[in-house]
Amino acid sequence: MIALPAGLGLAGVIAGSTFLPFPGLHDWFVPGAIWRLPPLVHLTFDDGPDPDRTPRVLDMLAEFQIRATFFCIGNRVARTPRLVRRIDAEGHQIGNHGWDHTSLALRSRHAIRDQLARCQGAIGSIIGRAPRLVRPPYGRRDYRFYEEAQRLDLTTMFWSFDGGDWLGLRSSRLAQRVCRASHGDIVLLHDGNPKARGLIGALGAILRHHQERMRGETVARSSEVLT
């Protein structure tokens, strides 16, 4: 095992927590950074709205009566207002994903504020209220991001289970992978990423699987109450 100098080791932790999409050094001091939501799987979709894929995702969510959170890119919101209104009208949550999906790590406060505020304004002008959740593009962030998010009263929401659709997985492989998510997981998927080619084909199986798990959980809890 190679021992690193203390300063170099700390620098590596800081760099990792800035550029990698999992809890980092500065995240432990931010109470708004949500990682798990009990007791059921929570689906989130990033990088939309997309005029082709997002309506198909919404159709399937409606079929299974499942609600999700959509982290939307501001300039795409501005181009698809009717689609944004549909997401909201069907009971899904809309979150801020920056104006143009620029990484917000190691950026000036002004640049971060501009990315977040423009997205807030675009969404708010369409649905009549500003989002309360934010997810930094690529999951990259530093303390400046948290400070600017707090100024806008935004709570940061990451994910605890990466669906991996952005890897271009086939539908069958993607469904198998996401069905392994545990209760309380926040699942990362993408309705607006063209690399997520397997999402639409996999989503029906994913929703069916988790709906059955929800029903099983309800039955189990009802039995506990009766006994």
CORTA-V382336 format. One record per pair of residues at least 24 apart in sequence whose C-alpha atoms are under 10 Angstrom apart, sorted by the first residue. I is the first residue (numbers start at 1). J is the second residue. Records with the same first field share a line. If there is no record, write none. Layout:
I: J  J
This chain:
14: 142
15: 105  142
16: 140
17: 139  140  141  142
18: 104  105  106  139  140  141  142  143
19: 103  104  105  106  138  139  140  141  142
20: 138  139  140  141
21: 136  137  138  139  140  141  158  159  160  162
22: 139  140  158  159  160
23: 139  158  159  160
24: 141  142
25: 142
26: 141  142  143  146
27: 141  142  143  146  156
29: 143
30: 143  146  147  155  156
31: 155  156
32: 133  146  149  150  154  155  156  157
33: 134  135  146  155  156  157  158  159
34: 155  156  157  158  159  160  186
35: 156  157  158  159  160  161  184  185  186
36: 157  158  159  160  161  183  184  185  186  187
37: 159  160  183  184  185  186
38: 182  183  184  185  186
39: 182  183  184  185  214  217
40: 181  182  183  184  185  186  210  211  213  214  217
41: 68  161  179  181  182  183  184  185  186  187  210  211  213  214
42: 66  67  68  69  159  160  161  181  182  183  184  185  186  187  188  210
43: 67  68  69  70  159  161  163  178  185  186  187  188  189  207
44: 68  69  70  71  92  93  94  95  157  158  159  163  186  187  188  189  190  191
45: 69  70  71  72  94  95  187  188  189  190  191  192  193
46: 70  71  72  73  95  96  97  135  137  138  188  189  190  191  192  193
47: 71  72  73  74  76  96  97  98  100  101  137  189  190  191  192  193  194
48: 72  73  74  75  76  77  80  83  84  97  190  191  192  193
49: 73  74  75  76  77  78  79  80  81  83  84  87  190  191  192  193
50: 76  77  79  80  83  84  190  191  192  193  194
51: 76  79  80  82  83  191  192
52: 191  192
53: 190  191  192  193  194  196  197  199  200
54: 83  84  87  190  191  192  200
55: 83  86  87  191
56: 191  200  203
57: 190  191  199  200  203  204
58: 83  86  87  90  92  191
60: 200  203  204  207  208
61: 90  92  203  204  207
62: 90  91
63: 204  207  208
64: 204  207  208  210  211
65: 90  91  207  211
66: 90  91  92  207  210  211
67: 91  92  93
68: 92  93  94  187
69: 93  94  95  133  186  188
70: 94  95  96  97  133  189  190  191  192
71: 95  96  97  98  131  133  134  135  136  137  157  190  191  192
72: 96  97  98  99  100  101  119  120  123  134  135  191  192
73: 97  98  99  100  101  102  115  116  118  119  120  122  123  137  192
74: 98  99  100  101  115  116  117  118  119  120  121  122  123
75: 99  100  101  118  119  122  123
76: 100  119  122  192
77: 119  122  123  126
78: 119  121  122  123  125  126
79: 122
80: 126
81: 122  123  125  126  127
82: 126  127
84: 123  126  127
85: 123  126  127  128
86: 127
87: 127
88: 126  127
89: 127
93: 131  132  133
94: 123  127  130  131  132  133  134
95: 119  120  123  130  131  132  133  134  135  154  155  156  157
96: 120  122  123  130  131  132  133  134  135  136  137  149  154  155  156  157
97: 133  134  135  136  137  138  139
98: 134  135  136  137
99: 137
100: 137
101: 136  137  138
102: 136  137  138  140
103: 136  137  138  139  140  141
104: 136  137  138  139  140  141  142  144  145
105: 136  137  138  139  140  141  142  143  144  145
106: 140  141  142  143  144  145
107: 141  142  144  145
108: 144  145
109: 143  144  145  147  148
110: 144  148
111: 145  148
112: 136  141  144  145  146  147  148  149
113: 144  145  147  148  149  151  152
114: 148
116: 145  148  149  152  154
117: 148  149  151  152
120: 152  154
130: 154
131: 155
132: 156  157
133: 157  158
134: 158
135: 159
157: 186
158: 186  187  188
159: 185  186  187  188  189
160: 184  185  186  187  188
161: 185  186  187  188  189
162: 186  187  188  189
163: 187  188  189  190  199
164: 188  189  190  196  198  199
165: 189  190  191  193  194  195  196  197  198  199  202
166: 190  191  192  193  194  195  196  197  198  199
167: 195  196  197  198
168: 193  194  195  196  197  198  199
169: 195  196  197  198  199  202
170: 196  197  198  199  201  202
171: 196  197  198  199  200  201  202  203  205
172: 198  199  201  202  203  205
173: 198  202
174: 198  199  201  202  203  205  206
175: 199  201  202  203  204  205  206  207  209
176: 202  205  206  209
177: 206
178: 202  203  205  206  207  209  210
179: 205  206  207  208  209  210
180: 206  209  210
181: 206  210
182: 210
183: 210  213  214  217
